[in-house]
Amino acid sequence: MNGKVDLDEFCKELNLEKIYYESNELNLGDSGINRPGLQLHGYYNYFDKDRIQLIGKVETAYLCDLDIEVRKQRIDDFFAYEFPCFIVCWDLDEADFFLEAAKKYGRTLLKSKEHTNSLFYHLVNYLDELTAPTVSLHGVLVEVFGVGVLITGPSGIGKSETALEIVKRGHCLIADDVVEVKRIRDNHLTGTAPELLQHFMEIRGIGIIDVKTLYGARAVKRVVEIDMVIRLENWDERSPYDRLGLDEEKLDILGIEVPKVMIPVSGGRNLACIIETAAINNRTKQYGYHSAQVFCDRVAHQNELEVEKRKLKKKQAEEKQNREENEK
């Protein structure tokens, strides 16, 4: 990672107080976080200065036990390194220990009311999202019964109109037309709308509408995990559509395979209802119940029973014939 982050947004997102700064940008060169206990003790081998520096009660208690001049020298030596920012947790008054060195070397000094471990994990989540691989996809993203559904298909197929009907049925819109997808922690995909397009939809014949204004805050959501993809296609009688649902397709997005369902579109089909059903069916699969497989197993079991019945009837007929022959 090598990017600049707005300091105001960074502090707002993590509820940080600015003690001293010279630039309103943070240059985050690494997605990691460092607890500089060893460095404040004077050990700088393997020190990663590109990481955010985070200290709490243990480090400040150690500094308080040092002679004042030794403490100033240790802090000065540390702040001579060019790190992105220095954060003091627990709302400690000892943050003033670092103010002189921050001003001397032009370092960003911040303060948090959170406990050290709590802020550490918040920072991890924040940096994971910030540094996650990202791709923009054409489609509509909705949440249906808690399932994140990415609706794709050719232009004019009715993606936005279907999503609008889904919203009217009590579900949530996340993004229309452009979906920004991020890969979080290697095995999760999240989707959101570009900031400019949040809450807005384009409905052909009407134009741009604000879903949040028309249907209320419950009708929109900022981000959702993508659980499945539904592709809408024009109905083609020659296409061999899956009638049972045993053939599970997958779509690779940023290296993660997501279940994919293809729904043919034709007059009279209630796409919102079908997508609701697909979402619920996908959820039941996640919990280990595969209705198509259960149906096929039931049919196979019924066929086995029929075969056994035929064998039994044949055996009984043979036995009857043998008895008649013996009687003769």
C-alpha positions, -999 to 999 in steps of 0.1 A, spaced: 0 0 0 12 35 -7 -16 61 -6 -26 93 11 -56 95 35 -74 127 45 -66 133 82 -100 148 90 -118 117 77 -93 94 94 -99 111 128 -137 112 123 -138 75 114 -118 64 144 -129 92 168 -94 106 173 -84 140 186 -57 160 168 -30 172 191 -5 184 165 -2 181 128 14 200 99 -3 183 69 -40 173 66 -29 141 48 -15 109 61 9 90 39 1 54 48 29 33 34 20 1 52 -13 -15 64 2 -26 97 3 -11 132 33 -10 155 34 -9 193 68 9 199 77 -4 233 111 -18 221 119 13 202 113 36 232 137 13 250 163 20 223 160 -11 201 155 -2 164 165 -34 146 136 -45 123 117 -13 132 90 -7 105 87 31 104 60 30 77 34 18 101 10 37 124 25 40 159 2 32 187 10 34 225 -10 28 257 -6 26 294 24 1 294 46 23 272 37 55 290 43 40 324 77 29 313 85 64 301 73 79 334 98 57 353 127 71 333 148 101 342 133 133 325 164 138 303 166 102 293 128 102 285 132 133 263 161 117 245 143 84 239 112 102 225 134 125 204 153 95 189 120 78 181 103 109 165 134 114 143 119 85 122 94 95 96 62 75 105 27 83 94 13 92 128 16 86 165 -16 78 185 -18 79 223 -47 57 237 -67 58 270 -70 97 267 -37 98 287 -23 132 298 11 118 290 4 127 254 21 159 263 54 140 266 55 138 228 43 172 218 78 189 217 93 161 195 62 162 172 67 199 166 104 195 162 101 168 135 67 177 120 50 145 130 13 140 134 3 134 170 -32 121 178 -51 110 209 -78 84 215 -102 78 244 -103 41 234 -84 13 251 -53 3 232 -65 -32 221 -99 -18 211 -84 9 189 -59 -16 176 -86 -38 162 -106 -8 148 -75 3 130 -70 -32 116 -105 -32 102 -101 3 89 -68 -4 71 -81 -38 58 -109 -20 41 -87 9 29 -61 -14 14 -85 -41 1 -84 -51 -37 -112 -33 -54 -131 -36 -87 -161 -17 -101 -189 -39 -116 -219 -29 -137 -251 -41 -119 -274 -35 -90 -267 -46 -54 -296 -52 -30 -300 -69 4 -328 -95 4 -337 -112 37 -301 -104 49 -285 -119 17 -264 -96 -5 -275 -101 -41 -256 -87 -70 -280 -84 -100 -262 -83 -134 -273 -85 -170 -273 -65 -203 -285 -29 -204 -322 -25 -206 -330 -60 -192 -347 -45 -162 -322 -46 -133 -331 -12 -118 -368 -18 -122 -365 -52 -105 -344 -37 -77 -371 -9 -72 -398 -36 -68 -375 -54 -43 -372 -21 -23 -410 -17 -23 -413 -52 -8 -393 -41 22 -357 -48 13 -326 -26 9 -308 -9 -20 -271 -6 -18 -260 4 -53 -275 10 -87 -256 9 -120 -220 9 -105 -211 -14 -76 -177 -10 -59 -166 -45 -47 -138 -50 -22 -121 -82 -11 -119 -81 27 -96 -105 48 -91 -128 18 -125 -145 18 -152 -119 20 -166 -96 -7 -183 -64 2 -202 -41 -21 -211 -4 -19 -220 25 -42 -197 53 -52 -203 82 -29 -218 103 -57 -243 77 -66 -254 66 -31 -292 62 -27 -299 72 -63 -314 50 -91 -320 56 -128 -355 44 -139 -359 46 -177 -389 69 -185 -387 86 -151 -351 95 -147 -331 98 -115 -348 91 -82 -336 93 -46 -346 60 -30 -339 73 6 -362 103 1 -390 83 -15 -390 52 6 -372 62 38 -339 53 55 -349 17 59 -348 13 21 -311 19 18 -279 6 32 -243 17 27 -225 -16 24 -234 -53 24 -215 -86 20 -221 -102 -15 -234 -137 -10 -247 -145 -45 -249 -132 -81 -281 -133 -102 -278 -127 -139 -309 -117 -159 -310 -128 -195 -336 -126 -222 -356 -158 -225 -343 -181 -252 -363 -213 -259 -332 -229 -273 -312 -225 -241 -310 -255 -218 -321 -239 -186 -315 -258 -154 -348 -272 -142 -337 -288 -109 -310 -265 -96 -283 -292 -92 -258 -275 -115 -243 -248 -93 -225 -221 -112 -198 -199 -97 -186 -164 -107 -150 -155 -98 -148 -120 -83 -114 -108 -72 -104 -145 -67 -134 -155 -47 -160 -178 -62 -196 -166 -56 -227 -187 -63 -244 -176 -95 -280 -181 -107 -292 -173 -142 -328 -162 -145 -344 -159 -179 -366 -128 -184 -399 -130 -202 -433 -113 -199 -454 -123 -169 -425 -134 -147 -424 -118 -112 -386 -112 -110 -387 -96 -75 -405 -127 -61 -381 -150 -79 -351 -131 -66 -365 -133 -30 -369 -171 -34 -334 -174 -48 -320 -155 -18 -338 -176 7 -328 -208 -12 -291 -196 -11 -294 -190 26 -308 -225 33 -278 -239 12 -254 -221 35 -271 -238 65 -266 -272 48 -301 -278 33 -301 -283 -5 -337 -286 -16 -329 -298 -52 -306 -325 -38 -333 -335 -13 -358 -338 -41 -335 -359 -63 -327 -381 -33 -364 -386 -27 -370 -394 -63 -341 -419 -63 -354 -435 -31 -389 -438 -47 -374 -454 -77 -355 -479 -55 -388 -487 -38 -405 -493 -71 -376 -516 -82 -379 -535 -49 -417 -538 -54 -412 -552 -89 -386 -577 -77 -410 -588 -49 -439 -592 -72 -417 -612 -96 -405 -634 -68 -441 -639 -55 -452 -648 -91 -424 -673 -95 -432 -689 -61 -469 -692 -70 -460 -708 -103 -437 -733 -86 -464 -742 -61 -489 -748 -89 -464 -770 -108 -457 -790 -77 -494 -796 -70 -498 -810 -105 
